[in-house]
Amino acid sequence: MRKLLLAALVATLAALAPLYAETIVIRNAIIMTVTKGTVHGSVVVKDGKIAEIGEKVMEPTGATIIDAGGQYLIPGIIDCHSHIAGDGGINEGSVSVSSMANIKDIINPEDIAIYRALAGGVTTANILHGSANSIGGQTIVLKMRWGKDANAMIFEGATPGIKFALGENVKRSGNPQGGRGATGAVVQARYPATRMGVEDVIREAFTEAKAYKAEWDAYNAKVARGEHPIPPRTDLKLEPLKEVLEGKRYVHAHSYRSDEILMLMRVADDYGFKIRTFQHVLEGYKVAKEIAAHGAGGSTFSDWWDYKVEAADAIPYNAAIMEKAGVVVSLNSDDAELMRHLNTEAAKTMKYGGMTETEALSMVTINPAKQLGIDNRVGSIEVGKDADLVLYDKYPLSDYAKVEKVLIDGSVYFDRDKEISSRAAEAAAKQKLVDKLKQQQQQNGGRGGRGGRIG
């Protein structure tokens, strides 16, 4: 019954999804561009791109007009660490190196969390595996194009990534053999079980990857000389790590403790690659200068603290300290509910660390865009960029602000007024399904299937 109701809801909401991008003018808005200051005026959206910004603009004939009435317009919020839209488990915990697994294969475009993220102003998210592995699976960047299929949600041209993890989750701290709460037969513990072992696993994997890359480099050199050698065997586990060595795939590393952050940077330096972002990075403030020198970004929480031993030294000033040390910092959710109010998470850095309005807003817009290598497309309101825009009824760094409209590629994907007005139709569609199911059960002699219940 729940599946039928969810399917009906998805169908109703998907019907509201745009079919194509139209020419739109958003007028009378307070435009917080993030990179070009604040403008009181209008934005012209054409062919899915931002065509013009200014106090006065040329409004194309036939354009759809959205009168903001003095409301606030910001770039679409970007979440650099999310697990929504994943169908089933996101941890391949049977092995410590699962680089052959790809989150792209389990994207569920009907996950209601996508629509809820839209309602919170999120337009782009980095979808990752969990943190059970020293080297986890391949990540994917999605646009929250609710109503589209899985392939259509993929952010075209975004550099692919891979999830690494350090610490308690990987070495299975507090997770006995057989799993938490396990009974019966005890299974053999998976290596690694210590922080030393985590480093060893990563080093061993990249030793293999370097040898694998050398084979392919030698093969490609022969082909370039006009020879016809037999190609090396493709290894699906090592192929993504080869791409890391070639700078074609970003490393996003789950981390907490400062000693482990330093360790991973040393490993990366030894093997000739860079960590793109340290995720969570709760002790980043202790080694902020070293992170900046390495060239890594930090994607952290605003004020999560002490929810496990590794988080005991977390402080709410972490983001500000790293930012002032030269690290590109973003604030992420790692949680479907928190994802809906990243704007106010950003505002916390103004209290804890004295970040300016622009610096705070950057941590959920242009900074995560830089970390994901998509800042040429999104993250700020600039001419030529994708028209991923969020209209707030009030100052967006306020607890009282609500998202009114969300545009992605110049199309309206969330409209609060339409959402509210459509609820009666959705309730009627739900009741129609309930009535139909009751009728079918009566015709079948009152049998309700498994459990024999409705609702």
Secondary structure, 3 states (H helix, E strand, C coil): CHHHHHHHHHHHHHCCCCCCCCCEEEEEEEEECCCCCEEEEEEEEECCEEEEEECCCCCCCCCEEEECCCCEEEECEEEEEECCCECCCCCCCCCCECCCCEHHHHECCCCHHHHHHHHCCEEEEEECCCCCCCEEEEEEEEECCCCCCHHHHECCCCCCEEEEECCHHHHCCCCCCCCCCCCCCCCCCCCCCCHHHHHHHHHHHHHHHHHHHHHHHHHHHHHHCCCCCCCCCCCCCHHHHHHHHCCCCEEEEEECCHHHHHHHHHHHHHHCCCCCEEEECCCHHHHHHHHHHHCCEEEECCCCCCCCHHHCCCCCCHHHHHHHCCCCEEECCCCCCHHHHHHHHHHHHHHCCCCCHHHHHHCCCHHHHHHCCCCCCCCCCCCCCECCEEEECCCCCCCCCCEEEEEECCEEEEEHHHHHHCHHHHHHHHHHHHHHHHHHHHHCCCCCCHHHCCC
